[in-house]
Amino acid sequence: MSKMRGAIVVDEERCKGCNLCTVACPLNLLSLADKAVNKKGYQFVRQLAAEPCNGCASCAVVCPDGCITVYRKKEE
């Protein structure tokens, strides 16, 4: 049985830092960027670690602005 791996892409310029995705992530992989803001002055979300993401897309589902895209692929 193959496992699923995920990759998260955040549109940092559209992100308003609402923090909903960080709460929704079951693996606690997302965090607000420290000392960094986008052009609108908002702290944005970044993925802490790429490897453990399982591609569940909980973060993308709760994002009110659709700033997160999750890609999934089967691990062989």
C-alpha positions in Angstrom: 0.0 0.0 0.0 1.4 3.4 -1.0 1.5 6.4 1.2 0.4 9.9 0.1 2.8 12.8 0.3 1.8 16.4 0.1 3.3 19.7 -0.8 1.8 23.0 0.2 2.1 26.3 -1.8 1.0 29.5 -0.1 0.4 32.6 -2.1 2.2 34.9 0.4 1.1 38.1 -1.2 -2.6 37.2 -0.8 -2.3 35.7 2.7 -3.7 37.9 5.5 -2.3 35.9 8.3 -5.7 34.9 9.8 -4.0 31.8 11.3 -7.0 29.5 10.5 -4.8 27.1 8.5 -2.2 26.7 11.3 -5.0 25.6 13.7 -6.5 23.2 11.1 -3.2 21.4 10.2 -3.3 18.1 12.1 0.5 17.8 11.8 1.3 21.4 12.9 3.3 22.2 9.8 2.3 25.8 9.3 3.3 28.9 11.1 3.2 32.7 10.6 6.4 34.0 9.2 8.6 35.7 11.9 9.5 39.3 11.1 8.3 39.1 7.5 5.3 40.8 6.0 3.9 40.9 2.5 3.3 44.0 0.4 0.0 44.7 2.2 1.7 44.6 5.6 0.3 41.2 6.7 2.3 38.4 8.3 1.9 35.4 6.1 1.9 31.7 6.6 4.8 29.5 5.8 5.3 25.7 5.9 7.7 24.7 8.6 8.8 21.3 7.2 8.1 19.8 3.8 8.6 16.1 4.5 5.9 15.2 7.0 3.0 16.8 5.0 0.4 14.1 4.2 -1.6 16.1 1.7 -4.8 16.2 3.7 -5.6 19.7 2.5 -7.3 20.8 5.7 -5.3 24.0 5.5 -6.6 24.8 2.0 -10.2 24.0 2.9 -10.3 26.5 5.8 -8.4 29.3 4.1 -11.0 32.1 3.5 -9.0 33.7 0.7 -8.0 30.6 -1.2 -4.3 31.3 -0.7 -3.2 27.7 -0.2 -2.8 25.0 -2.9 -2.0 21.4 -1.9 -0.4 19.0 -4.3 -0.5 15.3 -3.6 1.5 12.4 -5.0 1.7 8.7 -4.2 5.0 7.6 -2.6 6.4 4.4 -4.0 
